[in-house]
Amino acid sequence: MTKNKSTKIVMDKDGIDRCLTRIAYEILEKNKGIENLVLVGVRTGGVYLAERLQKKISCIEAGKIPLGILDITLYRDDISASNKKPRLGKTKIPFSLDNKKVVLIDDVLFTGRTIRAAMDALIDFGRPKMIQLAVLIDRGHRELPIRADFVGKNLPSSLWEAVSVNLVEKNGVDEVVIEEGT
């Protein structure tokens, strides 16, 4: 039996750009500027979004916010459940996290397990003053008590749907799609 899948674009390039612009302003407002503020993108989609937010914030404020890249592969709680050998990415945090206001950035917030792993990884690099979370898409279905401080779009979805953030840096196009198996 073959499954038919329907795909629907729920956010285009302009929508993504508007969401990131709003998130940039919200980050600045909540943190009262860029003092002691750092951005850390979760590999891979979160890294591209963090780079875009860094540029937007730099255009708004005078100054550049430090940007880090975080790979959470070894912190995942499902790593032992898979028979596949994990693909490790590179973590690059070339600054101290001690007493910093860290904005952790990811593309989709779903169960919360990725963010839990990311927070565990961050703590190994220092003791931030606070960790805030920015996501482009919050699709619900939390398994852990984690919520985003900054959300581009709340996208209620069923567990049978897949939400994908396609970014020009990786996929050649900026869009958010929801794919439903029928």
mmCIF file of the C-alpha atoms, coordinates in Angstrom:
data_MODEL
# 
_entry.id   MODEL 
# 
loop_
_atom_site.group_PDB 
_atom_site.id 
_atom_site.type_symbol 
_atom_site.label_atom_id 
_atom_site.label_alt_id 
_atom_site.label_comp_id 
_atom_site.label_asym_id 
_atom_site.label_entity_id 
_atom_site.label_seq_id 
_atom_site.pdbx_PDB_ins_code 
_atom_site.Cartn_x 
_atom_site.Cartn_y 
_atom_site.Cartn_z 
_atom_site.occupancy 
_atom_site.B_iso_or_equiv 
_atom_site.pdbx_formal_charge 
_atom_site.auth_seq_id 
_atom_site.auth_comp_id 
_atom_site.auth_asym_id 
_atom_site.auth_atom_id 
_atom_site.pdbx_PDB_model_num 
ATOM 1   C CA . MET A 1 1   ? 0.000  0.000  0.000  1.00 0.00 ? 1   MET A CA 1 
ATOM 2   C CA . THR A 1 2   ? 1.434  3.373  -1.047 1.00 0.00 ? 2   THR A CA 1 
ATOM 3   C CA . LYS A 1 3   ? 0.984  6.454  1.077  1.00 0.00 ? 3   LYS A CA 1 
ATOM 4   C CA . ASN A 1 4   ? 0.094  9.689  -0.649 1.00 0.00 ? 4   ASN A CA 1 
ATOM 5   C CA . LYS A 1 5   ? 1.612  12.761 0.894  1.00 0.00 ? 5   LYS A CA 1 
ATOM 6   C CA . SER A 1 6   ? 0.320  16.254 0.519  1.00 0.00 ? 6   SER A CA 1 
ATOM 7   C CA . THR A 1 7   ? 2.646  19.194 1.022  1.00 0.00 ? 7   THR A CA 1 
ATOM 8   C CA . LYS A 1 8   ? 1.508  22.686 1.897  1.00 0.00 ? 8   LYS A CA 1 
ATOM 9   C CA . ILE A 1 9   ? 3.670  25.811 2.059  1.00 0.00 ? 9   ILE A CA 1 
ATOM 10  C CA . VAL A 1 10  ? 2.708  27.635 5.248  1.00 0.00 ? 10  VAL A CA 1 
ATOM 11  C CA . MET A 1 11  ? 5.362  30.372 5.150  1.00 0.00 ? 11  MET A CA 1 
ATOM 12  C CA . ASP A 1 12  ? 7.268  31.858 2.244  1.00 0.00 ? 12  ASP A CA 1 
ATOM 13  C CA . LYS A 1 13  ? 10.500 33.857 2.047  1.00 0.00 ? 13  LYS A CA 1 
ATOM 14  C CA . ASP A 1 14  ? 8.831  37.149 2.957  1.00 0.00 ? 14  ASP A CA 1 
ATOM 15  C CA . GLY A 1 15  ? 7.021  35.546 5.895  1.00 0.00 ? 15  GLY A CA 1 
ATOM 16  C CA . ILE A 1 16  ? 10.267 34.123 7.253  1.00 0.00 ? 16  ILE A CA 1 
ATOM 17  C CA . ASP A 1 17  ? 11.982 37.494 6.885  1.00 0.00 ? 17  ASP A CA 1 
ATOM 18  C CA . ARG A 1 18  ? 9.138  39.321 8.677  1.00 0.00 ? 18  ARG A CA 1 
ATOM 19  C CA . CYS A 1 19  ? 9.213  36.807 11.539 1.00 0.00 ? 19  CYS A CA 1 
ATOM 20  C CA . LEU A 1 20  ? 12.966 37.157 11.953 1.00 0.00 ? 20  LEU A CA 1 
ATOM 21  C CA . THR A 1 21  ? 12.736 40.960 11.914 1.00 0.00 ? 21  THR A CA 1 
ATOM 22  C CA . ARG A 1 22  ? 10.082 40.847 14.651 1.00 0.00 ? 22  ARG A CA 1 
ATOM 23  C CA . ILE A 1 23  ? 12.120 38.362 16.698 1.00 0.00 ? 23  ILE A CA 1 
ATOM 24  C CA . ALA A 1 24  ? 15.206 40.604 16.395 1.00 0.00 ? 24  ALA A CA 1 
ATOM 25  C CA . TYR A 1 25  ? 13.274 43.562 17.814 1.00 0.00 ? 25  TYR A CA 1 
ATOM 26  C CA . GLU A 1 26  ? 11.757 41.399 20.576 1.00 0.00 ? 26  GLU A CA 1 
ATOM 27  C CA . ILE A 1 27  ? 15.210 40.119 21.579 1.00 0.00 ? 27  ILE A CA 1 
ATOM 28  C CA . LEU A 1 28  ? 16.520 43.690 21.805 1.00 0.00 ? 28  LEU A CA 1 
ATOM 29  C CA . GLU A 1 29  ? 13.488 44.878 23.747 1.00 0.00 ? 29  GLU A CA 1 
ATOM 30  C CA . LYS A 1 30  ? 13.553 42.033 26.275 1.00 0.00 ? 30  LYS A CA 1 
ATOM 31  C CA . ASN A 1 31  ? 17.317 42.338 26.807 1.00 0.00 ? 31  ASN A CA 1 
ATOM 32  C CA . LYS A 1 32  ? 17.418 46.158 26.735 1.00 0.00 ? 32  LYS A CA 1 
ATOM 33  C CA . GLY A 1 33  ? 20.016 46.172 23.968 1.00 0.00 ? 33  GLY A CA 1 
ATOM 34  C CA . ILE A 1 34  ? 22.980 43.965 23.166 1.00 0.00 ? 34  ILE A CA 1 
ATOM 35  C CA . GLU A 1 35  ? 25.109 44.254 26.299 1.00 0.00 ? 35  GLU A CA 1 
ATOM 36  C CA . ASN A 1 36  ? 26.236 40.765 27.439 1.00 0.00 ? 36  ASN A CA 1 
ATOM 37  C CA . LEU A 1 37  ? 24.028 39.210 24.755 1.00 0.00 ? 37  LEU A CA 1 
ATOM 38  C CA . VAL A 1 38  ? 25.187 36.256 22.632 1.00 0.00 ? 38  VAL A CA 1 
ATOM 39  C CA . LEU A 1 39  ? 23.434 34.151 20.014 1.00 0.00 ? 39  LEU A CA 1 
ATOM 40  C CA . VAL A 1 40  ? 23.917 30.386 19.733 1.00 0.00 ? 40  VAL A CA 1 
ATOM 41  C CA . GLY A 1 41  ? 22.414 28.492 16.815 1.00 0.00 ? 41  GLY A CA 1 
ATOM 42  C CA . VAL A 1 42  ? 21.561 24.795 17.117 1.00 0.00 ? 42  VAL A CA 1 
ATOM 43  C CA . ARG A 1 43  ? 23.101 22.932 14.189 1.00 0.00 ? 43  ARG A CA 1 
ATOM 44  C CA . THR A 1 44  ? 21.963 23.101 11.402 1.00 0.00 ? 44  THR A CA 1 
ATOM 45  C CA . GLY A 1 45  ? 18.793 25.094 10.795 1.00 0.00 ? 45  GLY A CA 1 
ATOM 46  C CA . GLY A 1 46  ? 19.242 27.144 13.934 1.00 0.00 ? 46  GLY A CA 1 
ATOM 47  C CA . VAL A 1 47  ? 22.699 28.233 12.794 1.00 0.00 ? 47  VAL A CA 1 
ATOM 48  C CA . TYR A 1 48  ? 21.376 29.822 9.592  1.00 0.00 ? 48  TYR A CA 1 
ATOM 49  C CA . LEU A 1 49  ? 18.600 31.562 11.507 1.00 0.00 ? 49  LEU A CA 1 
ATOM 50  C CA . ALA A 1 50  ? 21.105 32.788 14.133 1.00 0.00 ? 50  ALA A CA 1 
ATOM 51  C CA . GLU A 1 51  ? 23.315 34.248 11.392 1.00 0.00 ? 51  GLU A CA 1 
ATOM 52  C CA . ARG A 1 52  ? 20.320 36.079 9.941  1.00 0.00 ? 52  ARG A CA 1 
ATOM 53  C CA . LEU A 1 53  ? 19.284 37.380 13.359 1.00 0.00 ? 53  LEU A CA 1 
ATOM 54  C CA . GLN A 1 54  ? 22.839 38.537 14.041 1.00 0.00 ? 54  GLN A CA 1 
ATOM 55  C CA . LYS A 1 55  ? 22.752 40.606 10.826 1.00 0.00 ? 55  LYS A CA 1 
ATOM 56  C CA . LYS A 1 56  ? 19.316 42.055 11.584 1.00 0.00 ? 56  LYS A CA 1 
ATOM 57  C CA . ILE A 1 57  ? 20.275 43.014 15.136 1.00 0.00 ? 57  ILE A CA 1 
ATOM 58  C CA . SER A 1 58  ? 23.527 44.583 13.891 1.00 0.00 ? 58  SER A CA 1 
ATOM 59  C CA . CYS A 1 59  ? 21.490 46.740 11.489 1.00 0.00 ? 59  CYS A CA 1 
ATOM 60  C CA . ILE A 1 60  ? 19.254 47.902 14.346 1.00 0.00 ? 60  ILE A CA 1 
ATOM 61  C CA . GLU A 1 61  ? 21.910 48.413 17.029 1.00 0.00 ? 61  GLU A CA 1 
ATOM 62  C CA . ALA A 1 62  ? 25.445 49.665 16.684 1.00 0.00 ? 62  ALA A CA 1 
ATOM 63  C CA . GLY A 1 63  ? 27.599 46.627 17.359 1.00 0.00 ? 63  GLY A CA 1 
ATOM 64  C CA . LYS A 1 64  ? 27.893 42.996 16.514 1.00 0.00 ? 64  LYS A CA 1 
ATOM 65  C CA . ILE A 1 65  ? 26.618 40.245 18.790 1.00 0.00 ? 65  ILE A CA 1 
ATOM 66  C CA . PRO A 1 66  ? 28.875 37.200 19.235 1.00 0.00 ? 66  PRO A CA 1 
ATOM 67  C CA . LEU A 1 67  ? 27.549 34.128 17.444 1.00 0.00 ? 67  LEU A CA 1 
ATOM 68  C CA . GLY A 1 68  ? 28.162 30.510 18.388 1.00 0.00 ? 68  GLY A CA 1 
ATOM 69  C CA . ILE A 1 69  ? 27.315 27.189 16.770 1.00 0.00 ? 69  ILE A CA 1 
ATOM 70  C CA . LEU A 1 70  ? 26.169 24.244 18.871 1.00 0.00 ? 70  LEU A CA 1 
ATOM 71  C CA . ASP A 1 71  ? 26.069 20.588 17.869 1.00 0.00 ? 71  ASP A CA 1 
ATOM 72  C CA . ILE A 1 72  ? 23.926 18.550 20.266 1.00 0.00 ? 72  ILE A CA 1 
ATOM 73  C CA . THR A 1 73  ? 24.381 15.088 18.749 1.00 0.00 ? 73  THR A CA 1 
ATOM 74  C CA . LEU A 1 74  ? 26.096 13.542 21.766 1.00 0.00 ? 74  LEU A CA 1 
ATOM 75  C CA . TYR A 1 75  ? 23.604 15.130 24.194 1.00 0.00 ? 75  TYR A CA 1 
ATOM 76  C CA . ARG A 1 76  ? 20.499 13.612 22.586 1.00 0.00 ? 76  ARG A CA 1 
ATOM 77  C CA . ASP A 1 77  ? 18.537 11.145 24.702 1.00 0.00 ? 77  ASP A CA 1 
ATOM 78  C CA . ASP A 1 78  ? 17.674 8.995  21.668 1.00 0.00 ? 78  ASP A CA 1 
ATOM 79  C CA . ILE A 1 79  ? 21.230 8.386  20.463 1.00 0.00 ? 79  ILE A CA 1 
ATOM 80  C CA . SER A 1 80  ? 21.422 4.878  21.961 1.00 0.00 ? 80  SER A CA 1 
ATOM 81  C CA . ALA A 1 81  ? 18.031 3.902  20.509 1.00 0.00 ? 81  ALA A CA 1 
ATOM 82  C CA . SER A 1 82  ? 19.289 4.250  16.950 1.00 0.00 ? 82  SER A CA 1 
ATOM 83  C CA . ASN A 1 83  ? 21.392 1.697  15.102 1.00 0.00 ? 83  ASN A CA 1 
ATOM 84  C CA . LYS A 1 84  ? 22.851 4.466  12.954 1.00 0.00 ? 84  LYS A CA 1 
ATOM 85  C CA . LYS A 1 85  ? 26.208 5.944  13.801 1.00 0.00 ? 85  LYS A CA 1 
ATOM 86  C CA . PRO A 1 86  ? 25.621 9.583  14.762 1.00 0.00 ? 86  PRO A CA 1 
ATOM 87  C CA . ARG A 1 87  ? 26.948 12.279 12.435 1.00 0.00 ? 87  ARG A CA 1 
ATOM 88  C CA . LEU A 1 88  ? 28.828 14.750 14.529 1.00 0.00 ? 88  LEU A CA 1 
ATOM 89  C CA . GLY A 1 89  ? 28.900 18.394 13.569 1.00 0.00 ? 89  GLY A CA 1 
ATOM 90  C CA . LYS A 1 90  ? 31.235 21.035 14.857 1.00 0.00 ? 90  LYS A CA 1 
ATOM 91  C CA . THR A 1 91  ? 30.508 23.125 17.925 1.00 0.00 ? 91  THR A CA 1 
ATOM 92  C CA . LYS A 1 92  ? 32.085 26.557 17.793 1.00 0.00 ? 92  LYS A CA 1 
ATOM 93  C CA . ILE A 1 93  ? 31.594 28.864 20.745 1.00 0.00 ? 93  ILE A CA 1 
ATOM 94  C CA . PRO A 1 94  ? 34.654 31.146 20.669 1.00 0.00 ? 94  PRO A CA 1 
ATOM 95  C CA . PHE A 1 95  ? 33.620 33.216 23.686 1.00 0.00 ? 95  PHE A CA 1 
ATOM 96  C CA . SER A 1 96  ? 32.793 32.718 27.342 1.00 0.00 ? 96  SER A CA 1 
ATOM 97  C CA . LEU A 1 97  ? 29.175 32.036 28.259 1.00 0.00 ? 97  LEU A CA 1 
ATOM 98  C CA . ASP A 1 98  ? 29.738 33.025 31.890 1.00 0.00 ? 98  ASP A CA 1 
ATOM 99  C CA . ASN A 1 99  ? 27.224 35.700 32.959 1.00 0.00 ? 99  ASN A CA 1 
ATOM 100 C CA . LYS A 1 100 ? 25.987 36.108 29.377 1.00 0.00 ? 100 LYS A CA 1 
ATOM 101 C CA . LYS A 1 101 ? 22.404 36.343 28.214 1.00 0.00 ? 101 LYS A CA 1 
ATOM 102 C CA . VAL A 1 102 ? 22.311 33.488 25.716 1.00 0.00 ? 102 VAL A CA 1 
ATOM 103 C CA . VAL A 1 103 ? 19.658 33.353 23.016 1.00 0.00 ? 103 VAL A CA 1 
ATOM 104 C CA . LEU A 1 104 ? 19.503 29.761 21.830 1.00 0.00 ? 104 LEU A CA 1 
ATOM 105 C CA . ILE A 1 105 ? 18.092 29.593 18.303 1.00 0.00 ? 105 ILE A CA 1 
ATOM 106 C CA . ASP A 1 106 ? 16.477 26.665 16.506 1.00 0.00 ? 106 ASP A CA 1 
ATOM 107 C CA . ASP A 1 107 ? 14.177 26.280 13.531 1.00 0.00 ? 107 ASP A CA 1 
ATOM 108 C CA . VAL A 1 108 ? 11.348 24.114 14.959 1.00 0.00 ? 108 VAL A CA 1 
ATOM 109 C CA . LEU A 1 109 ? 10.277 23.536 18.552 1.00 0.00 ? 109 LEU A CA 1 
ATOM 110 C CA . PHE A 1 110 ? 8.436  20.227 18.847 1.00 0.00 ? 110 PHE A CA 1 
ATOM 111 C CA . THR A 1 111 ? 8.793  17.859 21.828 1.00 0.00 ? 111 THR A CA 1 
ATOM 112 C CA . GLY A 1 112 ? 11.409 19.984 23.613 1.00 0.00 ? 112 GLY A CA 1 
ATOM 113 C CA . ARG A 1 113 ? 13.999 17.205 23.678 1.00 0.00 ? 113 ARG A CA 1 
ATOM 114 C CA . THR A 1 114 ? 16.376 18.961 21.272 1.00 0.00 ? 114 THR A CA 1 
ATOM 115 C CA . ILE A 1 115 ? 16.296 22.108 23.405 1.00 0.00 ? 115 ILE A CA 1 
ATOM 116 C CA . ARG A 1 116 ? 16.886 20.099 26.591 1.00 0.00 ? 116 ARG A CA 1 
ATOM 117 C CA . ALA A 1 117 ? 19.942 18.570 24.935 1.00 0.00 ? 117 ALA A CA 1 
ATOM 118 C CA . ALA A 1 118 ? 21.088 22.014 23.774 1.00 0.00 ? 118 ALA A CA 1 
ATOM 119 C CA . MET A 1 119 ? 20.819 23.438 27.295 1.00 0.00 ? 119 MET A CA 1 
ATOM 120 C CA . ASP A 1 120 ? 22.829 20.509 28.672 1.00 0.00 ? 120 ASP A CA 1 
ATOM 121 C CA . ALA A 1 121 ? 25.497 21.173 26.048 1.00 0.00 ? 121 ALA A CA 1 
ATOM 122 C CA . LEU A 1 122 ? 25.570 24.920 26.773 1.00 0.00 ? 122 LEU A CA 1 
ATOM 123 C CA . ILE A 1 123 ? 26.159 24.345 30.469 1.00 0.00 ? 123 ILE A CA 1 
ATOM 124 C CA . ASP A 1 124 ? 29.338 22.438 29.577 1.00 0.00 ? 124 ASP A CA 1 
ATOM 125 C CA . PHE A 1 125 ? 30.675 25.702 28.093 1.00 0.00 ? 125 PHE A CA 1 
ATOM 126 C CA . GLY A 1 126 ? 30.030 27.920 31.100 1.00 0.00 ? 126 GLY A CA 1 
ATOM 127 C CA . ARG A 1 127 ? 27.395 29.372 33.375 1.00 0.00 ? 127 ARG A CA 1 
ATOM 128 C CA . PRO A 1 128 ? 25.146 31.795 31.503 1.00 0.00 ? 128 PRO A CA 1 
ATOM 129 C CA . LYS A 1 129 ? 23.212 34.437 33.386 1.00 0.00 ? 129 LYS A CA 1 
ATOM 130 C CA . MET A 1 130 ? 20.145 33.229 31.481 1.00 0.00 ? 130 MET A CA 1 
ATOM 131 C CA . ILE A 1 131 ? 19.175 31.158 28.479 1.00 0.00 ? 131 ILE A CA 1 
ATOM 132 C CA . GLN A 1 132 ? 16.370 32.348 26.234 1.00 0.00 ? 132 GLN A CA 1 
ATOM 133 C CA . LEU A 1 133 ? 14.913 30.415 23.327 1.00 0.00 ? 133 LEU A CA 1 
ATOM 134 C CA . ALA A 1 134 ? 14.035 31.746 19.874 1.00 0.00 ? 134 ALA A CA 1 
ATOM 135 C CA . VAL A 1 135 ? 12.387 29.493 17.284 1.00 0.00 ? 135 VAL A CA 1 
ATOM 136 C CA . LEU A 1 136 ? 10.941 30.157 13.869 1.00 0.00 ? 136 LEU A CA 1 
ATOM 137 C CA . ILE A 1 137 ? 8.184  27.553 14.294 1.00 0.00 ? 137 ILE A CA 1 
ATOM 138 C CA . ASP A 1 138 ? 6.496  26.220 17.444 1.00 0.00 ? 138 ASP A CA 1 
ATOM 139 C CA . ARG A 1 139 ? 4.433  23.207 16.446 1.00 0.00 ? 139 ARG A CA 1 
ATOM 140 C CA . GLY A 1 140 ? 3.346  22.093 19.920 1.00 0.00 ? 140 GLY A CA 1 
ATOM 141 C CA . HIS A 1 141 ? 3.324  18.510 21.246 1.00 0.00 ? 141 HIS A CA 1 
ATOM 142 C CA . ARG A 1 142 ? 5.731  19.174 24.103 1.00 0.00 ? 142 ARG A CA 1 
ATOM 143 C CA . GLU A 1 143 ? 7.037  16.196 26.076 1.00 0.00 ? 143 GLU A CA 1 
ATOM 144 C CA . LEU A 1 144 ? 9.131  18.391 28.363 1.00 0.00 ? 144 LEU A CA 1 
ATOM 145 C CA . PRO A 1 145 ? 8.242  21.660 30.125 1.00 0.00 ? 145 PRO A CA 1 
ATOM 146 C CA . ILE A 1 146 ? 10.032 23.908 27.637 1.00 0.00 ? 146 ILE A CA 1 
ATOM 147 C CA . ARG A 1 147 ? 8.659  27.010 25.939 1.00 0.00 ? 147 ARG A CA 1 
ATOM 148 C CA . ALA A 1 148 ? 10.133 29.553 23.582 1.00 0.00 ? 148 ALA A CA 1 
ATOM 149 C CA . ASP A 1 149 ? 10.656 33.183 24.576 1.00 0.00 ? 149 ASP A CA 1 
ATOM 150 C CA . PHE A 1 150 ? 10.526 34.305 20.939 1.00 0.00 ? 150 PHE A CA 1 
ATOM 151 C CA . VAL A 1 151 ? 8.359  32.557 18.332 1.00 0.00 ? 151 VAL A CA 1 
ATOM 152 C CA . GLY A 1 152 ? 8.055  33.372 14.654 1.00 0.00 ? 152 GLY A CA 1 
ATOM 153 C CA . LYS A 1 153 ? 4.859  31.370 14.119 1.00 0.00 ? 153 LYS A CA 1 
ATOM 154 C CA . ASN A 1 154 ? 2.795  28.963 16.169 1.00 0.00 ? 154 ASN A CA 1 
ATOM 155 C CA . LEU A 1 155 ? 1.859  26.143 13.826 1.00 0.00 ? 155 LEU A CA 1 
ATOM 156 C CA . PRO A 1 156 ? -0.482 23.630 15.427 1.00 0.00 ? 156 PRO A CA 1 
ATOM 157 C CA . SER A 1 157 ? 0.087  20.291 13.749 1.00 0.00 ? 157 SER A CA 1 
ATOM 158 C CA . SER A 1 158 ? -0.762 16.654 14.216 1.00 0.00 ? 158 SER A CA 1 
ATOM 159 C CA . LEU A 1 159 ? 1.821  14.077 15.183 1.00 0.00 ? 159 LEU A CA 1 
ATOM 160 C CA . TRP A 1 160 ? 1.444  12.546 11.721 1.00 0.00 ? 160 TRP A CA 1 
ATOM 161 C CA . GLU A 1 161 ? 2.553  15.694 9.964  1.00 0.00 ? 161 GLU A CA 1 
ATOM 162 C CA . ALA A 1 162 ? 6.133  16.707 9.305  1.00 0.00 ? 162 ALA A CA 1 
ATOM 163 C CA . VAL A 1 163 ? 7.089  20.378 9.521  1.00 0.00 ? 163 VAL A CA 1 
ATOM 164 C CA . SER A 1 164 ? 10.182 21.373 7.548  1.00 0.00 ? 164 SER A CA 1 
ATOM 165 C CA . VAL A 1 165 ? 11.982 24.698 7.516  1.00 0.00 ? 165 VAL A CA 1 
ATOM 166 C CA . ASN A 1 166 ? 13.765 25.005 4.196  1.00 0.00 ? 166 ASN A CA 1 
ATOM 167 C CA . LEU A 1 167 ? 16.381 27.734 4.069  1.00 0.00 ? 167 LEU A CA 1 
ATOM 168 C CA . VAL A 1 168 ? 18.232 29.037 1.045  1.00 0.00 ? 168 VAL A CA 1 
ATOM 169 C CA . GLU A 1 169 ? 21.590 28.313 2.715  1.00 0.00 ? 169 GLU A CA 1 
ATOM 170 C CA . LYS A 1 170 ? 20.803 24.584 2.820  1.00 0.00 ? 170 LYS A CA 1 
ATOM 171 C CA . ASN A 1 171 ? 17.871 23.848 0.498  1.00 0.00 ? 171 ASN A CA 1 
ATOM 172 C CA . GLY A 1 172 ? 18.073 26.692 -2.023 1.00 0.00 ? 172 GLY A CA 1 
ATOM 173 C CA . VAL A 1 173 ? 14.685 28.150 -1.056 1.00 0.00 ? 173 VAL A CA 1 
ATOM 174 C CA . ASP A 1 174 ? 13.163 29.897 1.981  1.00 0.00 ? 174 ASP A CA 1 
ATOM 175 C CA . GLU A 1 175 ? 9.884  28.285 3.001  1.00 0.00 ? 175 GLU A CA 1 
ATOM 176 C CA . VAL A 1 176 ? 8.179  26.384 5.773  1.00 0.00 ? 176 VAL A CA 1 
ATOM 177 C CA . VAL A 1 177 ? 6.214  23.352 4.606  1.00 0.00 ? 177 VAL A CA 1 
ATOM 178 C CA . ILE A 1 178 ? 3.923  20.948 6.337  1.00 0.00 ? 178 ILE A CA 1 
ATOM 179 C CA . GLU A 1 179 ? 3.695  17.472 4.914  1.00 0.00 ? 179 GLU A CA 1 
ATOM 180 C CA . GLU A 1 180 ? 0.851  15.176 5.796  1.00 0.00 ? 180 GLU A CA 1 
ATOM 181 C CA . GLY A 1 181 ? 0.822  11.436 5.223  1.00 0.00 ? 181 GLY A CA 1 
ATOM 182 C CA . THR A 1 182 ? -2.585 10.114 4.138  1.00 0.00 ? 182 THR A CA 1 
# 
